[in-house]
Amino acid sequence: QECERMNILTFEIVRSLQELDLGFKGDLTMSDAMEELSNSLYLDRVPKKWEILAYPSLRSLSGWLVNLQSRISQVHEWSGTPGDTPICTWICGLFNPQSFLTAVMQVTAQA
């Protein structure tokens, strides 16, 4: 679940930034969504479309991106060894910590 949600979020970030780049180059007509994205980036705010797909946060865009990088690193580390339960986990870095804790309890109960 964590990987899926992170992939959806990162795909939307990349897609919208590429679309905005094409708009700036003149290859696409600037839409309202592109204008909103541009304004959010200028004002250092997380764009609404990204906010909907992401985790709750009150950070500015720059702080949010640093936090996102940390979350991606954690998911990347997990995907390297999918069968192993991590020894140490940054619970706040999860989209849905409750499902992770439930999975850990189930694995522990089966052992």
Order of alpha helices (4+ residues) and beta strands (2+ residues): alpha-alpha-alpha-alpha-alpha
